[in-house]
Amino acid sequence: MRIGELANRTGVAPRLLRYYEEQGLLKPGRSANGYREYGEPLVERVRQIRSLLASGLSTRTIRTVLPCLLDGQFHVRDPAPETLAVLEHEYRQLAERVECLSRSRDAVGAYLGAVRALNGG
């Protein structure tokens, strides 16, 4: 399929698909006339990339993790020490963000409760 069809099927703009290719996250084939050709498995790959981005991972980390992700499951083989260090760093950052979001949620919830109490319920 061409880039426009992949964009339609995944809801991702062609510009972003080209960016994912530049970042080494997608590897489309090329037709004789030089157009990108995307195989069916890349539809799911784009969805995985979007999910990992939404979780807060950088494209650098996704490039490290993506080869281990097959059919939505992780299949890890002898990771390099650099890979482990990158993942540990990302994990710590995600944990810090979760803590920050939890504190923000609690603060907004307390404020909302106070406002409701002032308004009678």
N, C-alpha and C positions, 0 to 999 in steps of 0.2 A: 504494500500500500504506500501511497505517497504521503508526504508530511501533512497535507491538509486533512486527509482522512484520519490519520493518527490524532491530529489535533481535535477533530470533531468527536472521535470516539473516547478521548480521554479528558476533554475539556481543558486542555493545555494549549496555550497559544503556540503557533509555529516558531515564534521568536524564542520562546523558552525551550522548545524541543531542540533547536539549534544550539542554545546555550548548554543544555545537558550534554549534547554531543561534544562541544568544546571542552567541557569539564571531564570528559571520559566516562560519563554515566550511561550513554547510549552509543551503540555502534551500528548504525544503519549500513546496509549494503549500498552499492551504487549501480545504477543501470548503465547501459552503453552510452546514453547521452549525458551521464553525469548526475542525474537526479538521484536524490536519496530514496532508498527503498526500505521500508520498515516491515519486518516480518510480524506475524501475529503475536509471538511471545513478547514483543516490545510494548504491546498495549498494557500487559500486566506489569512490565518493568517500569513503565512511566507511572503507573498507580503506586508502585512500591516507592519510587523516588518521591512522589508527592507526599505520601504518608510519612516517610522519614524526614522530609523537610518540615512538614507540619509539626512533627514532634520536637523540632528545634535543632536537628543535626545539620552540620555544615555540609556543603557539597564535597569537601575534602574527606570528611568522615564517611559520608555515604559512599564515596568511591572506594573506601577501604572495606566497608561492610557489605556492599552490594554483591560482590562475587560469592559471598558465603550464603546469600539468601536465595534459596531455590524453593519454589512452590509455597512461599510464605513461611518457610521453616529455615532456621539457621543450620548450616552444615559447616562446622569449623574444623579445619585441618591445621595443625602446627602453625599458629599465628606468629608472625615476626614480633620481636620485642617492641618495635616501633608501633605496630598495630595495637598491641596491648596498652601501651602508654597513651595513644590517641583515644582509645575507647575509655580508659579510666578517667582521662581528663574530661571527655564529653559527659560521662556518667556523673562526675562531680558537679559540672555546670548544670546539668538537668536537675539534679537533686537540689541545688541552690535555688533554681527557678521555681521548683515545686514549693519549697519552703516559703519563698517570697510571695508566690500566688496564694498560698494558704493563709499567710498573715494578712494579705490584702483582702481576701474573701472574708475573713473573720472581722476585720475592721469595718468593711462595708456592711456586713450583716449586723454588727452592733449598732452602727449608725442608722441603718434601716429600722431596726427594732426601736430605737429611741424616737425616730420620726413618727413611726406608727403609733407609739404610746402617746405622743403629743397630739396626734390626730384622733385619738379615741379608739385605737384598735388596730 
